[in-house]
Amino acid sequence: STQSTGSSGINAEYGEWVLGLSVFLRGTLEERVAYCFNVYDMNNDGYISREEMFQMLKNSMVKQTTEEDPDEGIKDIVELVLKKMDHDHDNRLSMDDFMKSVKEEDLLLEAFGPCLPDTKYREKFLADLESGNVILDVSQAKS
């Protein structure tokens, strides 16, 4: 990616932003899987760990007012996810585990919370962008 500072003093990772937008709008399944995997791999070690799954699920779950400890329910979900998606049985998800799981069941793409816009909104944005109804103006971005 190229980092640039425009005449307005903007310091933007423009190439990465355009690449991300391209994946959102036109990405293949493999590109979308890689994008989501990288979002979920919070410490960038090439794996989605049990702890990362727990944090993402905890942050995306609706809080219930029950007697049961909500963390226990989330831990149970993490165990179910590992049972379903951890193909090499190393108690964490690699890119290969994630890719294989999503190819078997595409609903697993956003198993740990949304990271891609809904198809309906992607298609509308793309149509508006192509027709000129959306103007991308980064001049107001903060550096």
TORPA-661970 format. One record per residue: residue number from 1; x, y, z of N, C-alpha, C in turn. Coordinates in steps of 0.001 Angstrom, whole numbers. Layout:
N
+------+---------+---------+---------+---------+----------+---------+---------+---------+---------+
: resi :  n.east : n.north :    n.up : ca.east : ca.north :   ca.up :  c.east : c.north :    c.up :
+------+---------+---------+---------+---------+----------+---------+---------+---------+---------+
:  NUM :       X :       Y :       Z :       X :        Y :       Z :       X :       Y :       Z :
...
+------+---------+---------+---------+---------+----------+---------+---------+---------+---------+
END
This chain:
143
+------+---------+---------+---------+---------+----------+---------+---------+---------+---------+
: resi :  n.east : n.north :    n.up : ca.east : ca.north :   ca.up :  c.east : c.north :    c.up :
+------+---------+---------+---------+---------+----------+---------+---------+---------+---------+
:    1 :     839 :   -1183 :       0 :       0 :        0 :       0 :     878 :    1239 :       0 :
:    2 :     346 :    2279 :    -583 :    1108 :     3514 :    -607 :     457 :    4514 :     323 :
:    3 :    1288 :    5162 :    1114 :     785 :     6175 :    2018 :    1092 :    7511 :    1373 :
:    4 :      88 :    8383 :    1324 :     316 :     9655 :     669 :    -253 :   10787 :    1503 :
:    5 :     351 :   11939 :    1326 :    -152 :    13150 :    1953 :    -497 :   14108 :     827 :
:    6 :   -1772 :   14441 :     716 :   -2229 :    15321 :    -346 :   -1985 :   16774 :     -22 :
:    7 :   -2356 :   17652 :    -950 :   -2156 :    19086 :    -756 :   -2961 :   19613 :     416 :
:    8 :   -4014 :   18907 :     813 :   -4819 :    19347 :    1950 :   -4244 :   18841 :    3275 :
:    9 :   -3075 :   18153 :    3230 :   -2445 :    17665 :    4442 :   -3008 :   16333 :    4916 :
:   10 :   -3743 :   15637 :    4071 :   -4350 :    14366 :    4441 :   -3304 :   13271 :    4366 :
:   11 :   -3243 :   12470 :    5402 :   -2336 :    11334 :    5438 :   -3220 :   10099 :    5399 :
:   12 :   -3334 :    9450 :    4254 :   -4295 :     8358 :    4110 :   -3643 :    7131 :    3512 :
:   13 :   -4075 :    5977 :    3993 :   -3676 :     4705 :    3395 :   -4679 :    4441 :    2268 :
:   14 :   -4621 :    5265 :    1252 :   -5628 :     5250 :     189 :   -5680 :    3915 :    -536 :
:   15 :   -4522 :    3341 :    -843 :   -4491 :     2070 :   -1559 :   -5187 :     967 :    -781 :
:   16 :   -4947 :     892 :     542 :   -5603 :     -115 :    1369 :   -7107 :     121 :    1433 :
:   17 :   -7511 :    1389 :    1519 :   -8935 :     1722 :    1586 :   -9637 :    1293 :     300 :
:   18 :   -9030 :    1582 :    -844 :   -9617 :     1205 :   -2130 :   -9681 :    -312 :   -2253 :
:   19 :   -8623 :   -1003 :   -1823 :   -8624 :    -2461 :   -1864 :   -9742 :   -3025 :    -989 :
:   20 :   -9894 :   -2495 :     221 :  -10970 :    -2937 :    1110 :  -12336 :   -2698 :     503 :
:   21 :  -12526 :   -1534 :     -98 :  -13800 :    -1220 :    -751 :  -14063 :   -2176 :   -1901 :
:   22 :  -13019 :   -2499 :   -2654 :  -13157 :    -3433 :   -3764 :  -13587 :   -4812 :   -3271 :
:   23 :  -12996 :   -5284 :   -2165 :  -13389 :    -6577 :   -1602 :  -14844 :   -6539 :   -1163 :
:   24 :  -15245 :   -5447 :    -505 :  -16641 :    -5299 :     -84 :  -17591 :   -5418 :   -1267 :
:   25 :  -17239 :   -4755 :   -2349 :  -18174 :    -4620 :   -3464 :  -18116 :   -5758 :   -4469 :
:   26 :  -16922 :   -6199 :   -4795 :  -16792 :    -7148 :   -5906 :  -15948 :   -8371 :   -5571 :
:   27 :  -15571 :   -8533 :   -4334 :  -14645 :    -9594 :   -3969 :  -15188 :  -10987 :   -4208 :
:   28 :  -14287 :  -11877 :   -4563 :  -14642 :   -13284 :   -4685 :  -14873 :  -13831 :   -3279 :
:   29 :  -15412 :  -15020 :   -3195 :  -15600 :   -15646 :   -1892 :  -14265 :  -15746 :   -1160 :
:   30 :  -13221 :  -16152 :   -1858 :  -11907 :   -16293 :   -1232 :  -11398 :  -14960 :    -695 :
:   31 :  -11607 :  -13872 :   -1430 :  -11174 :   -12551 :    -971 :  -11967 :  -12103 :     256 :
:   32 :  -13278 :  -12358 :     242 :  -14110 :   -11984 :    1391 :  -13740 :  -12826 :    2613 :
:   33 :  -13459 :  -14116 :    2399 :  -13032 :   -14977 :    3506 :  -11716 :  -14448 :    4093 :
:   34 :  -10766 :  -14132 :    3236 :   -9475 :   -13619 :    3708 :   -9668 :  -12304 :    4464 :
:   35 :  -10530 :  -11428 :    3954 :  -10779 :   -10153 :    4620 :  -11363 :  -10383 :    6016 :
:   36 :  -12420 :  -11203 :    6102 :  -13043 :   -11468 :    7397 :  -12068 :  -12145 :    8343 :
:   37 :  -11302 :  -13106 :    7840 :  -10316 :   -13784 :    8684 :   -9351 :  -12764 :    9279 :
:   38 :   -8867 :  -11849 :    8462 :   -7915 :   -10847 :    8952 :   -8549 :   -9905 :    9972 :
:   39 :   -9831 :   -9607 :    9825 :  -10533 :    -8797 :   10825 :  -10619 :   -9570 :   12138 :
:   40 :  -10964 :  -10845 :   12052 :  -11146 :   -11666 :   13249 :   -9827 :  -12028 :   13935 :
:   41 :   -8732 :  -12102 :   13173 :   -7420 :   -12416 :   13732 :   -6861 :  -11137 :   14355 :
:   42 :   -7331 :  -10838 :   15542 :   -7078 :    -9535 :   16157 :   -5603 :   -9277 :   16461 :
:   43 :   -4821 :  -10322 :   16739 :   -3410 :   -10093 :   17050 :   -2491 :  -10401 :   15861 :
:   44 :   -3083 :  -10655 :   14699 :   -2333 :   -10868 :   13454 :   -1288 :  -11976 :   13540 :
:   45 :   -1632 :  -13073 :   14237 :    -690 :   -14183 :   14317 :   -1007 :  -15306 :   13330 :
:   46 :   -2021 :  -15087 :   12473 :   -2375 :   -16089 :   11476 :   -3387 :  -17110 :   11959 :
:   47 :   -3914 :  -16907 :   13160 :   -4911 :   -17812 :   13723 :   -5990 :  -17022 :   14451 :
:   48 :   -7183 :  -17581 :   14486 :   -8243 :   -17037 :   15333 :   -8263 :  -17940 :   16564 :
:   49 :   -7827 :  -17390 :   17677 :   -7699 :   -18174 :   18901 :   -9035 :  -18254 :   19641 :
:   50 :   -9087 :  -19157 :   20591 :  -10237 :   -19302 :   21478 :  -10556 :  -17950 :   22142 :
:   51 :   -9523 :  -17242 :   22600 :   -9704 :   -15953 :   23275 :  -10262 :  -14898 :   22321 :
:   52 :   -9761 :  -14880 :   21082 :  -10274 :   -13918 :   20089 :  -11739 :  -14206 :   19789 :
:   53 :  -12081 :  -15497 :   19621 :  -13484 :   -15864 :   19381 :  -14352 :  -15391 :   20535 :
:   54 :  -13891 :  -15639 :   21752 :  -14657 :   -15256 :   22935 :  -14909 :  -13750 :   22944 :
:   55 :  -13868 :  -12948 :   22720 :  -14020 :   -11490 :   22743 :  -14971 :  -10994 :   21654 :
:   56 :  -14836 :  -11539 :   20436 :  -15709 :   -11094 :   19337 :  -17154 :  -11470 :   19611 :
:   57 :  -17374 :  -12693 :   20071 :  -18743 :   -13126 :   20355 :  -19323 :  -12346 :   21528 :
:   58 :  -18519 :  -12103 :   22540 :  -18991 :   -11333 :   23701 :  -19417 :   -9929 :   23275 :
:   59 :  -18647 :   -9331 :   22372 :  -18953 :    -7982 :   21903 :  -20150 :   -7930 :   20967 :
:   60 :  -20493 :   -9057 :   20337 :  -21590 :    -9032 :   19364 :  -22886 :   -9655 :   19888 :
:   61 :  -22859 :  -10213 :   21088 :  -24053 :   -10857 :   21640 :  -24958 :   -9829 :   22317 :
:   62 :  -26253 :  -10080 :   22234 :  -27233 :    -9251 :   22932 :  -27211 :   -9655 :   24396 :
:   63 :  -27140 :   -8672 :   25275 :  -27098 :    -8955 :   26706 :  -28461 :   -9461 :   27179 :
:   64 :  -28447 :  -10581 :   27880 :  -29667 :   -11170 :   28430 :  -29672 :  -10935 :   29941 :
:   65 :  -30839 :  -10666 :   30472 :  -30949 :   -10522 :   31922 :  -31467 :  -11830 :   32500 :
:   66 :  -30534 :  -12765 :   32676 :  -30879 :   -14072 :   33234 :  -29957 :  -14359 :   34405 :
:   67 :  -30289 :  -15396 :   35126 :  -29463 :   -15825 :   36254 :  -28142 :  -16416 :   35770 :
:   68 :  -28148 :  -16991 :   34566 :  -26969 :   -17673 :   34035 :  -25866 :  -16677 :   33706 :
:   69 :  -24625 :  -17078 :   33953 :  -23457 :   -16279 :   33616 :  -23340 :  -16214 :   32096 :
:   70 :  -23442 :  -15017 :   31481 :  -23392 :   -14932 :   30016 :  -22073 :  -15440 :   29442 :
:   71 :  -20982 :  -15314 :   30191 :  -19691 :   -15794 :   29697 :  -19707 :  -17306 :   29496 :
:   72 :  -20448 :  -18028 :   30309 :  -20536 :   -19483 :   30154 :  -21189 :  -19844 :   28823 :
:   73 :  -22259 :  -19128 :   28459 :  -22925 :   -19361 :   27180 :  -22005 :  -19082 :   26007 :
:   74 :  -21215 :  -18022 :   26117 :  -20270 :   -17668 :   25054 :  -19183 :  -18732 :   24945 :
:   75 :  -18702 :  -19225 :   26084 :  -17693 :   -20296 :   26073 :  -18244 :  -21543 :   25386 :
:   76 :  -19523 :  -21843 :   25630 :  -20162 :   -22989 :   24968 :  -20207 :  -22787 :   23455 :
:   77 :  -20503 :  -21563 :   23016 :  -20549 :   -21268 :   21584 :  -19158 :  -21422 :   20967 :
:   78 :  -18131 :  -20938 :   21667 :  -16755 :   -21077 :   21179 :  -16417 :  -22558 :   20985 :
:   79 :  -16804 :  -23391 :   21936 :  -16536 :   -24828 :   21811 :  -17268 :  -25423 :   20604 :
:   80 :  -18510 :  -24987 :   20379 :  -19263 :   -25467 :   19212 :  -18604 :  -25017 :   17913 :
:   81 :  -18145 :  -23777 :   17884 :  -17471 :   -23245 :   16696 :  -16206 :  -24052 :   16408 :
:   82 :  -15424 :  -24302 :   17433 :  -14198 :   -25083 :   17237 :  -14518 :  -26489 :   16742 :
:   83 :  -15543 :  -27095 :   17299 :  -15926 :   -28448 :   16883 :  -16310 :  -28459 :   15402 :
:   84 :  -16982 :  -27405 :   14946 :  -17461 :   -27311 :   13560 :  -16367 :  -26873 :   12583 :
:   85 :  -15504 :  -25947 :   13011 :  -14607 :   -25279 :   12071 :  -13133 :  -25660 :   12189 :
:   86 :  -12713 :  -26228 :   13295 :  -11299 :   -26540 :   13510 :  -10970 :  -27884 :   12883 :
:   87 :  -10728 :  -27881 :   11588 :  -10521 :   -29118 :   10838 :   -9236 :  -29851 :   11204 :
:   88 :   -8190 :  -29120 :   11606 :   -6935 :   -29786 :   11959 :   -6790 :  -30030 :   13464 :
:   89 :   -7834 :  -29717 :   14226 :   -7931 :   -30030 :   15660 :   -6758 :  -29506 :   16496 :
:   90 :   -6372 :  -28235 :   16241 :   -5308 :   -27632 :   17043 :   -5841 :  -26554 :   17994 :
:   91 :   -7172 :  -26548 :   18196 :   -7839 :   -25628 :   19128 :   -7716 :  -24155 :   18752 :
:   92 :   -7599 :  -23897 :   17472 :   -7611 :   -22533 :   16932 :   -7938 :  -22653 :   15456 :
:   93 :   -8348 :  -21537 :   14852 :   -8718 :   -21566 :   13436 :   -7625 :  -20932 :   12595 :
:   94 :   -7123 :  -21698 :   11649 :   -6184 :   -21172 :   10664 :   -7002 :  -20643 :    9482 :
:   95 :   -6329 :  -19978 :    8565 :   -6996 :   -19523 :    7341 :   -7571 :  -20723 :    6600 :
:   96 :   -6840 :  -21834 :    6554 :   -7332 :   -23042 :    5875 :   -8602 :  -23573 :    6540 :
:   97 :   -8607 :  -23634 :    7879 :   -9803 :   -24075 :    8608 :  -10990 :  -23181 :    8257 :
:   98 :  -10739 :  -21882 :    8301 :  -11808 :   -20907 :    8072 :  -12330 :  -21011 :    6642 :
:   99 :  -11411 :  -21085 :    5674 :  -11789 :   -21174 :    4259 :  -12609 :  -22436 :    4004 :
:  100 :  -12128 :  -23576 :    4494 :  -12826 :   -24841 :    4292 :  -14230 :  -24785 :    4912 :
:  101 :  -14346 :  -24227 :    6097 :  -15642 :   -24142 :    6786 :  -16627 :  -23262 :    6033 :
:  102 :  -16142 :  -22101 :    5561 :  -17026 :   -21177 :    4854 :  -17454 :  -21767 :    3506 :
:  103 :  -16549 :  -22485 :    2849 :  -16922 :   -23121 :    1576 :  -17981 :  -24202 :    1802 :
:  104 :  -17939 :  -24870 :    2961 :  -18949 :   -25872 :    3292 :  -20273 :  -25211 :    3689 :
:  105 :  -20184 :  -24064 :    4378 :  -21378 :   -23355 :    4857 :  -21086 :  -21863 :    4860 :
:  106 :  -21583 :  -21147 :    3828 :  -21216 :   -19737 :    3681 :  -21724 :  -18828 :    4792 :
:  107 :  -22700 :  -19286 :    5564 :  -23173 :   -18474 :    6690 :  -22095 :  -18299 :    7761 :
:  108 :  -21078 :  -19160 :    7744 :  -19995 :   -19063 :    8717 :  -19024 :  -17927 :    8405 :
:  109 :  -19173 :  -17281 :    7252 :  -18275 :   -16186 :    6877 :  -18198 :  -15127 :    7966 :
:  110 :  -19330 :  -14791 :    8549 :  -19355 :   -13781 :    9599 :  -19778 :  -14410 :   10929 :
:  111 :  -19170 :  -15548 :   11229 :  -19513 :   -16317 :   12432 :  -19264 :  -15542 :   13717 :
:  112 :  -18308 :  -14631 :   13713 :  -17934 :   -13928 :   14936 :  -18419 :  -12486 :   14956 :
:  113 :  -19344 :  -12154 :   14072 :  -19882 :   -10809 :   14015 :  -19731 :  -10248 :   12614 :
:  114 :  -20546 :   -9270 :   12286 :  -20512 :    -8712 :   10932 :  -19225 :   -7940 :   10662 :
:  115 :  -18662 :   -8181 :    9489 :  -17525 :    -7368 :    9064 :  -17641 :   -6978 :    7598 :
:  116 :  -18680 :   -7452 :    6928 :  -18958 :    -7059 :    5552 :  -20362 :   -6468 :    5489 :
:  117 :  -20581 :   -5479 :    4639 :  -21931 :    -4932 :    4517 :  -22882 :   -5947 :    3878 :
:  118 :  -24149 :   -5826 :    4201 :  -25197 :    -6670 :    3648 :  -25190 :   -6582 :    2120 :
:  119 :  -25474 :   -7693 :    1449 :  -25463 :    -7761 :     -16 :  -26326 :   -6666 :    -639 :
:  120 :  -27506 :   -6449 :     -85 :  -28427 :    -5435 :    -604 :  -27760 :   -4056 :    -600 :
:  121 :  -27070 :   -3715 :     498 :  -26413 :    -2420 :     598 :  -25173 :   -2338 :    -288 :
:  122 :  -24437 :   -3445 :    -412 :  -23273 :    -3462 :   -1320 :  -23721 :   -3177 :   -2744 :
:  123 :  -24786 :   -3867 :   -3183 :  -25266 :    -3694 :   -4554 :  -25772 :   -2279 :   -4798 :
:  124 :  -26485 :   -1700 :   -3834 :  -26980 :     -323 :   -3982 :  -25819 :     662 :   -4046 :
:  125 :  -24837 :     508 :   -3152 :  -23686 :     1404 :   -3148 :  -22922 :    1308 :   -4462 :
:  126 :  -22700 :      82 :   -4947 :  -21983 :     -119 :   -6195 :  -22730 :     527 :   -7362 :
:  127 :  -24050 :     340 :   -7422 :  -24853 :      941 :   -8492 :  -24776 :    2468 :   -8422 :
:  128 :  -24877 :    3019 :   -7207 :  -24787 :     4471 :   -7046 :  -23403 :    4987 :   -7415 :
:  129 :  -22374 :    4244 :   -7046 :  -21007 :     4644 :   -7355 :  -20782 :    4652 :   -8863 :
:  130 :  -21242 :    3598 :   -9528 :  -21055 :     3492 :  -10978 :  -21866 :    4528 :  -11743 :
:  131 :  -23014 :    4926 :  -11183 :  -23852 :     5917 :  -11872 :  -23432 :    7354 :  -11563 :
:  132 :  -22467 :    7505 :  -10656 :  -22003 :     8848 :  -10308 :  -22799 :    9495 :   -9195 :
:  133 :  -23714 :    8750 :   -8574 :  -24520 :     9308 :   -7485 :  -23776 :    9350 :   -6158 :
:  134 :  -22612 :    8715 :   -6081 :  -21795 :     8735 :   -4869 :  -20464 :    9351 :   -5235 :
:  135 :  -20078 :   10337 :   -4485 :  -18786 :    10972 :   -4703 :  -17953 :   10704 :   -3459 :
:  136 :  -16818 :   10070 :   -3662 :  -15933 :     9768 :   -2546 :  -15011 :   10954 :   -2334 :
:  137 :  -15196 :   11650 :   -1225 :  -14424 :    12839 :    -912 :  -13657 :   12596 :     376 :
:  138 :  -12359 :   12401 :     269 :  -11552 :    12177 :    1456 :  -10899 :   13462 :    1960 :
:  139 :  -11279 :   14593 :    1387 :  -10653 :    15855 :    1772 :  -10977 :   16259 :    3213 :
:  140 :  -12059 :   15707 :    3777 :  -12417 :    16027 :    5152 :  -11885 :   15007 :    6154 :
:  141 :  -11140 :   14014 :    5650 :  -10611 :    12980 :    6543 :   -9564 :   13556 :    7475 :
:  142 :   -9525 :   13008 :    8667 :   -8523 :    13419 :    9654 :   -7265 :   12599 :    9438 :
:  143 :   -6129 :   13192 :    9620 :   -4879 :    12452 :    9458 :   -4531 :   11728 :   10733 :
+------+---------+---------+---------+---------+----------+---------+---------+---------+---------+
END
